Amino acid sequence: MLHQKPTVAESTSVRSGKSLKQKVPVKKSSAKGDCSITPHLSVPAITTDDRHTMIAKAAFYIAEQHGFQGDALENWLQAEVIIDARLATRPATQTSGT
């Protein structure tokens, strides 16, 4: 069985309609017999300001769900738990605070 390692991604430009070729880094799975190939994707770091904005938006949506009745601090704390849990599932990256 022959397995080819794709190293070039091909797409079509929306503006010109021309075919574009771009090198894409690939990473082979280390499991024996597994022929799947996973592209290496970098995840941008979340800044302190980004996290704060995400929490503020989540707190707003929580308050909206409750008809803006209730304690704003409780909404904020609940939003922190939700956002921190989502950020914890992201791949490890360098964090930068601002």
NUBA-124246 format. One record per atom (N, C-alpha, C, O): x, y, z; residue number from 1; residue in three letters. Coordinates in steps of 0.1 Angstrom, whole numbers, plus 2048, in hexadecimal, padded with zeros to 3 digits. Layout:
! residues N
{atom {X,Y,Z},NUM,'ALA'} ...
! end
This chain:
! residues 98
{atom {808,7F4,800},1,'MET'} {atom {800,800,800},1,'MET'} {atom {809,80C,800},1,'MET'} {atom {812,80D,808},1,'MET'} {atom {806,816,7F7},2,'LEU'} {atom {80E,822,7F6},2,'LEU'} {atom {807,82E,7FC},2,'LEU'} {atom {7FC,830,7F8},2,'LEU'} {atom {80E,835,805},3,'HIS'} {atom {808,840,80B},3,'HIS'} {atom {810,84C,807},3,'HIS'} {atom {81C,84D,809},3,'HIS'} {atom {80A,857,802},4,'GLN'} {atom {811,863,7FE},4,'GLN'} {atom {810,86D,809},4,'GLN'} {atom {805,86E,810},4,'GLN'} {atom {81A,874,80B},5,'LYS'} {atom {81B,87F,815},5,'LYS'} {atom {817,88C,80F},5,'LYS'} {atom {81F,892,807},5,'LYS'} {atom {80B,891,811},6,'PRO'} {atom {808,89E,80B},6,'PRO'} {atom {810,8AA,811},6,'PRO'} {atom {810,8AB,81D},6,'PRO'} {atom {816,8B1,809},7,'THR'} {atom {81E,8BD,80E},7,'THR'} {atom {81A,8CA,807},7,'THR'} {atom {81F,8D4,80B},7,'THR'} {atom {810,8C9,7FE},8,'VAL'} {atom {80C,8D5,7F7},8,'VAL'} {atom {7FC,8D5,7F8},8,'VAL'} {atom {7F6,8CB,7F5},8,'VAL'} {atom {7F7,8E0,7FD},9,'ALA'} {atom {7E9,8E2,7FD},9,'ALA'} {atom {7E5,8EB,7F1},9,'ALA'} {atom {7EC,8F4,7EE},9,'ALA'} {atom {7DA,8E7,7EA},10,'GLU'} {atom {7D6,8EF,7DE},10,'GLU'} {atom {7C9,8F5,7E0},10,'GLU'} {atom {7BF,8EE,7E5},10,'GLU'} {atom {7C7,901,7DD},11,'SER'} {atom {7BA,908,7DE},11,'SER'} {atom {7B9,912,7D3},11,'SER'} {atom {7C2,914,7CB},11,'SER'} {atom {7AD,917,7D2},12,'THR'} {atom {7AB,921,7C7},12,'THR'} {atom {7A8,92F,7CD},12,'THR'} {atom {7A0,930,7D6},12,'THR'} {atom {7AF,939,7C8},13,'SER'} {atom {7AD,946,7CC},13,'SER'} {atom {79F,94B,7C9},13,'SER'} {atom {79A,949,7BE},13,'SER'} {atom {799,951,7D3},14,'VAL'} {atom {78B,957,7D0},14,'VAL'} {atom {78B,962,7C7},14,'VAL'} {atom {782,963,7BE},14,'VAL'} {atom {795,96B,7C8},15,'ARG'} {atom {796,977,7BF},15,'ARG'} {atom {79A,973,7B1},15,'ARG'} {atom {793,978,7A7},15,'ARG'} {atom {7A5,96C,7AF},16,'SER'} {atom {7AA,96A,7A1},16,'SER'} {atom {7A5,95D,79B},16,'SER'} {atom {7A6,95B,78F},16,'SER'} {atom {7A1,953,7A3},17,'GLY'} {atom {79D,946,79E},17,'GLY'} {atom {7A9,93E,79B},17,'GLY'} {atom {7A7,932,795},17,'GLY'} {atom {7B5,942,79E},18,'LYS'} {atom {7C1,93B,79B},18,'LYS'} {atom {7C3,930,7A5},18,'LYS'} {atom {7C0,932,7B1},18,'LYS'} {atom {7CA,925,7A2},19,'SER'} {atom {7CD,91B,7AB},19,'SER'} {atom {7D9,91F,7B3},19,'SER'} {atom {7E3,924,7AE},19,'SER'} {atom {7D8,91E,7C0},20,'LEU'} {atom {7E3,922,7C9},20,'LEU'} {atom {7E9,915,7D0},20,'LEU'} {atom {7E2,90D,7D4},20,'LEU'} {atom {7F6,914,7D0},21,'LYS'} {atom {7FC,909,7D7},21,'LYS'} {atom {804,90E,7E2},21,'LYS'} {atom {80B,918,7E1},21,'LYS'} {atom {803,908,7EE},22,'GLN'} {atom {809,90C,7FA},22,'GLN'} {atom {80F,900,801},22,'GLN'} {atom {808,8F6,803},22,'GLN'} {atom {81B,901,806},23,'LYS'} {atom {821,8F6,80E},23,'LYS'} {atom {81A,8F6,81C},23,'LYS'} {atom {819,901,822},23,'LYS'} {atom {817,8EA,820},24,'VAL'} {atom {810,8E9,82D},24,'VAL'} {atom {818,8DF,835},24,'VAL'} {atom {81A,8D3,831},24,'VAL'} {atom {81D,8E2,841},25,'PRO'} {atom {824,8D9,849},25,'PRO'} {atom {81B,8CE,84E},25,'PRO'} {atom {810,8D0,852},25,'PRO'} {atom {820,8C1,84D},26,'VAL'} {atom {818,8B6,852},26,'VAL'} {atom {81F,8AE,85C},26,'VAL'} {atom {82B,8AE,85D},26,'VAL'} {atom {817,8A7,864},27,'LYS'} {atom {81D,89F,86F},27,'LYS'} {atom {816,892,86F},27,'LYS'} {atom {80A,891,870},27,'LYS'} {atom {81F,887,86D},28,'LYS'} {atom {819,87A,86D},28,'LYS'} {atom {817,875,87B},28,'LYS'} {atom {81E,878,884},28,'LYS'} {atom {80C,86D,87C},29,'SER'} {atom {809,867,889},29,'SER'} {atom {814,85C,88C},29,'SER'} {atom {818,855,883},29,'SER'} {atom {818,85B,899},30,'SER'} {atom {822,852,89D},30,'SER'} {atom {81D,844,89F},30,'SER'} {atom {825,83A,8A1},30,'SER'} {atom {80F,842,89F},31,'ALA'} {atom {80A,835,8A1},31,'ALA'} {atom {80D,82C,895},31,'ALA'} {atom {80B,830,88A},31,'ALA'} {atom {811,820,898},32,'LYS'} {atom {815,816,88E},32,'LYS'} {atom {808,812,886},32,'LYS'} {atom {7FE,80F,88C},32,'LYS'} {atom {809,813,879},33,'GLY'} {atom {7FE,80F,870},33,'GLY'} {atom {7F4,81A,86E},33,'GLY'} {atom {7EB,819,866},33,'GLY'} {atom {7F6,825,875},34,'ASP'} {atom {7EC,830,873},34,'ASP'} {atom {7F2,839,868},34,'ASP'} {atom {7FD,83F,86A},34,'ASP'} {atom {7EB,83A,85D},35,'CYS'} {atom {7F0,842,852},35,'CYS'} {atom {7EA,850,851},35,'CYS'} {atom {7EC,857,847},35,'CYS'} {atom {7E3,854,85C},36,'SER'} {atom {7DE,862,85C},36,'SER'} {atom {7E9,86C,85D},36,'SER'} {atom {7F3,86A,863},36,'SER'} {atom {7E6,878,857},37,'ILE'} {atom {7F0,882,857},37,'ILE'} {atom {7E8,88F,85D},37,'ILE'} {atom {7DE,892,858},37,'ILE'} {atom {7EF,895,866},38,'THR'} {atom {7E9,8A0,86D},38,'THR'} {atom {7F1,8AD,86A},38,'THR'} {atom {7FD,8AD,86D},38,'THR'} {atom {7EB,8B7,864},39,'PRO'} {atom {7F3,8C4,862},39,'PRO'} {atom {7F6,8CA,870},39,'PRO'} {atom {7EE,8CA,879},39,'PRO'} {atom {802,8D0,870},40,'HIS'} {atom {806,8D7,87C},40,'HIS'} {atom {800,8E5,87C},40,'HIS'} {atom {803,8ED,874},40,'HIS'} {atom {7F7,8E8,886},41,'LEU'} {atom {7F1,8F5,887},41,'LEU'} {atom {7F6,8FC,893},41,'LEU'} {atom {7F7,8F6,89E},41,'LEU'} {atom {7F9,909,892},42,'SER'} {atom {7FD,911,89D},42,'SER'} {atom {7F1,918,8A3},42,'SER'} {atom {7E9,91D,89B},42,'SER'} {atom {7F0,919,8B0},43,'VAL'} {atom {7E5,91F,8B7},43,'VAL'} {atom {7EA,92C,8BD},43,'VAL'} {atom {7F4,92C,8C5},43,'VAL'} {atom {7E4,937,8B9},44,'PRO'} {atom {7E9,944,8BF},44,'PRO'} {atom {7E7,945,8CE},44,'PRO'} {atom {7DD,93F,8D3},44,'PRO'} {atom {7F0,94B,8D4},45,'ALA'} {atom {7EF,94D,8E3},45,'ALA'} {atom {7E4,957,8E6},45,'ALA'} {atom {7E1,960,8DF},45,'ALA'} {atom {7DD,954,8F1},46,'ILE'} {atom {7D2,95D,8F6},46,'ILE'} {atom {7D9,967,900},46,'ILE'} {atom {7DF,963,90A},46,'ILE'} {atom {7D7,974,8FE},47,'THR'} {atom {7DC,97E,907},47,'THR'} {atom {7D2,980,912},47,'THR'} {atom {7C7,97B,912},47,'THR'} {atom {7D7,987,91D},48,'THR'} {atom {7CF,98A,928},48,'THR'} {atom {7C3,992,924},48,'THR'} {atom {7B7,990,929},48,'THR'} {atom {7C5,99B,91A},49,'ASP'} {atom {7BA,9A4,915},49,'ASP'} {atom {7B0,99B,90D},49,'ASP'} {atom {7A4,99D,90E},49,'ASP'} {atom {7B5,991,905},50,'ASP'} {atom {7AC,989,8FE},50,'ASP'} {atom {7A3,981,908},50,'ASP'} {atom {797,980,906},50,'ASP'} {atom {7A9,97B,912},51,'ARG'} {atom {7A2,973,91C},51,'ARG'} {atom {797,97C,923},51,'ARG'} {atom {78C,978,925},51,'ARG'} {atom {79B,988,927},52,'HIS'} {atom {791,992,92D},52,'HIS'} {atom {786,994,924},52,'HIS'} {atom {77A,994,929},52,'HIS'} {atom {788,997,917},53,'THR'} {atom {77D,999,90E},53,'THR'} {atom {774,98D,90C},53,'THR'} {atom {768,98F,90C},53,'THR'} {atom {77A,981,90C},54,'MET'} {atom {772,975,90A},54,'MET'} {atom {769,973,917},54,'MET'} {atom {75D,970,915},54,'MET'} {atom {76E,976,922},55,'ILE'} {atom {767,975,92F},55,'ILE'} {atom {75B,97F,92F},55,'ILE'} {atom {750,97C,933},55,'ILE'} {atom {75E,98B,92B},56,'ALA'} {atom {754,996,92B},56,'ALA'} {atom {749,992,922},56,'ALA'} {atom {73D,994,925},56,'ALA'} {atom {74C,98D,916},57,'LYS'} {atom {741,989,90D},57,'LYS'} {atom {739,97E,912},57,'LYS'} {atom {72D,97E,911},57,'LYS'} {atom {740,974,918},58,'ALA'} {atom {739,968,91E},58,'ALA'} {atom {730,96D,929},58,'ALA'} {atom {725,968,92A},58,'ALA'} {atom {735,976,932},59,'ALA'} {atom {72D,97B,93D},59,'ALA'} {atom {720,982,938},59,'ALA'} {atom {716,981,93D},59,'ALA'} {atom {722,98A,92D},60,'PHE'} {atom {716,991,927},60,'PHE'} {atom {70C,987,922},60,'PHE'} {atom {700,989,925},60,'PHE'} {atom {710,97C,91B},61,'TYR'} {atom {707,972,916},61,'TYR'} {atom {700,96B,922},61,'TYR'} {atom {6F4,967,921},61,'TYR'} {atom {707,968,92C},62,'ILE'} {atom {701,962,938},62,'ILE'} {atom {6F6,96B,93E},62,'ILE'} {atom {6EC,966,941},62,'ILE'} {atom {6FA,978,93F},63,'ALA'} {atom {6F0,981,945},63,'ALA'} {atom {6E4,982,93C},63,'ALA'} {atom {6D8,983,940},63,'ALA'} {atom {6E6,982,92F},64,'GLU'} {atom {6DB,983,925},64,'GLU'} {atom {6D2,977,926},64,'GLU'} {atom {6C6,979,925},64,'GLU'} {atom {6D8,96B,928},65,'GLN'} {atom {6CF,95F,92A},65,'GLN'} {atom {6C6,960,936},65,'GLN'} {atom {6BB,95B,936},65,'GLN'} {atom {6CA,968,940},66,'HIS'} {atom {6C2,96A,94C},66,'HIS'} {atom {6BA,977,94C},66,'HIS'} {atom {6B6,97B,957},66,'HIS'} {atom {6B9,97D,940},67,'GLY'} {atom {6B1,989,93F},67,'GLY'} {atom {6B7,995,947},67,'GLY'} {atom {6B1,99E,94B},67,'GLY'} {atom {6C5,994,948},68,'PHE'} {atom {6CD,99F,94F},68,'PHE'} {atom {6C8,9A0,95D},68,'PHE'} {atom {6C9,9AB,963},68,'PHE'} {atom {6C3,995,963},69,'GLN'} {atom {6BF,995,971},69,'GLN'} {atom {6CA,98D,978},69,'GLN'} {atom {6CE,983,973},69,'GLN'} {atom {6CE,991,984},70,'GLY'} {atom {6D8,98A,98B},70,'GLY'} {atom {6E5,992,98E},70,'GLY'} {atom {6E5,99E,98A},70,'GLY'} {atom {6EE,98B,993},71,'ASP'} {atom {6FB,991,997},71,'ASP'} {atom {705,991,98C},71,'ASP'} {atom {709,987,987},71,'ASP'} {atom {70A,99D,988},72,'ALA'} {atom {714,99E,97E},72,'ALA'} {atom {721,997,981},72,'ALA'} {atom {728,991,979},72,'ALA'} {atom {725,997,98E},73,'LEU'} {atom {731,990,993},73,'LEU'} {atom {72F,981,991},73,'LEU'} {atom {739,97B,98D},73,'LEU'} {atom {724,97C,994},74,'GLU'} {atom {722,96D,992},74,'GLU'} {atom {722,96A,983},74,'GLU'} {atom {728,95F,980},74,'GLU'} {atom {71D,972,97B},75,'ASN'} {atom {71E,970,96C},75,'ASN'} {atom {72C,970,968},75,'ASN'} {atom {731,967,960},75,'ASN'} {atom {734,979,96D},76,'TRP'} {atom {742,97A,96A},76,'TRP'} {atom {74A,96E,96E},76,'TRP'} {atom {752,968,966},76,'TRP'} {atom {748,96A,97A},77,'LEU'} {atom {74F,95E,980},77,'LEU'} {atom {74B,951,978},77,'LEU'} {atom {754,949,975},77,'LEU'} {atom {73E,950,974},78,'GLN'} {atom {73A,945,96C},78,'GLN'} {atom {741,945,95E},78,'GLN'} {atom {745,93B,959},78,'GLN'} {atom {742,951,959},79,'ALA'} {atom {748,953,94C},79,'ALA'} {atom {757,94F,94C},79,'ALA'} {atom {75C,949,943},79,'ALA'} {atom {75E,953,957},80,'GLU'} {atom {76C,94F,959},80,'GLU'} {atom {76E,940,959},80,'GLU'} {atom {777,93B,953},80,'GLU'} {atom {765,939,960},81,'VAL'} {atom {766,92B,960},81,'VAL'} {atom {765,925,952},81,'VAL'} {atom {76C,91C,94E},81,'VAL'} {atom {75B,92A,94B},82,'ILE'} {atom {758,925,93E},82,'ILE'} {atom {764,927,934},82,'ILE'} {atom {769,91E,92D},82,'ILE'} {atom {769,934,934},83,'ILE'} {atom {774,938,92B},83,'ILE'} {atom {781,931,92F},83,'ILE'} {atom {788,92C,926},83,'ILE'} {atom {784,930,93C},84,'ASP'} {atom {790,929,940},84,'ASP'} {atom {790,91A,93C},84,'ASP'} {atom {79A,915,939},84,'ASP'} {atom {784,914,93D},85,'ALA'} {atom {783,906,939},85,'ALA'} {atom {785,904,92A},85,'ALA'} {atom {78C,8FB,926},85,'ALA'} {atom {780,90D,923},86,'ARG'} {atom {782,90D,914},86,'ARG'} {atom {791,90F,910},86,'ARG'} {atom {796,908,908},86,'ARG'} {atom {797,919,917},87,'LEU'} {atom {7A5,91C,914},87,'LEU'} {atom {7AE,910,919},87,'LEU'} {atom {7B9,90E,913},87,'LEU'} {atom {7AA,909,923},88,'ALA'} {atom {7B2,8FE,928},88,'ALA'} {atom {7B3,8F2,91E},88,'ALA'} {atom {7BC,8EA,91F},88,'ALA'} {atom {7A9,8F1,915},89,'THR'} {atom {7A9,8E7,90B},89,'THR'} {atom {7B0,8EA,8FF},89,'THR'} {atom {7B2,8E1,8F6},89,'THR'} {atom {7B5,8F6,8FE},90,'ARG'} {atom {7BE,8FA,8F2},90,'ARG'} {atom {7CB,8F4,8F3},90,'ARG'} {atom {7D0,8F1,8FE},90,'ARG'} {atom {7D2,8F2,8E8},91,'PRO'} {atom {7E0,8ED,8E8},91,'PRO'} {atom {7E9,8F7,8F0},91,'PRO'} {atom {7E6,903,8EF},91,'PRO'} {atom {7F3,8F2,8F6},92,'ALA'} {atom {7FC,8FB,8FD},92,'ALA'} {atom {803,905,8F3},92,'ALA'} {atom {808,901,8E9},92,'ALA'} {atom {803,911,8F8},93,'THR'} {atom {80A,91C,8F0},93,'THR'} {atom {810,925,8FA},93,'THR'} {atom {80E,924,906},93,'THR'} {atom {819,92E,8F5},94,'GLN'} {atom {81F,938,8FD},94,'GLN'} {atom {814,942,900},94,'GLN'} {atom {80D,947,8F7},94,'GLN'} {atom {813,946,90C},95,'THR'} {atom {809,951,910},95,'THR'} {atom {810,95E,911},95,'THR'} {atom {81B,95F,915},95,'THR'} {atom {809,968,90D},96,'SER'} {atom {80E,975,90E},96,'SER'} {atom {804,97E,915},96,'SER'} {atom {7F9,97F,910},96,'SER'} {atom {808,985,91F},97,'GLY'} {atom {7FF,98E,926},97,'GLY'} {atom {802,99C,922},97,'GLY'} {atom {80D,9A0,91F},97,'GLY'} {atom {7F7,9A4,922},98,'THR'} {atom {7F9,9B2,91F},98,'THR'} {atom {7F2,9BA,929},98,'THR'} {atom {7F3,9C7,928},98,'THR'} 
! end
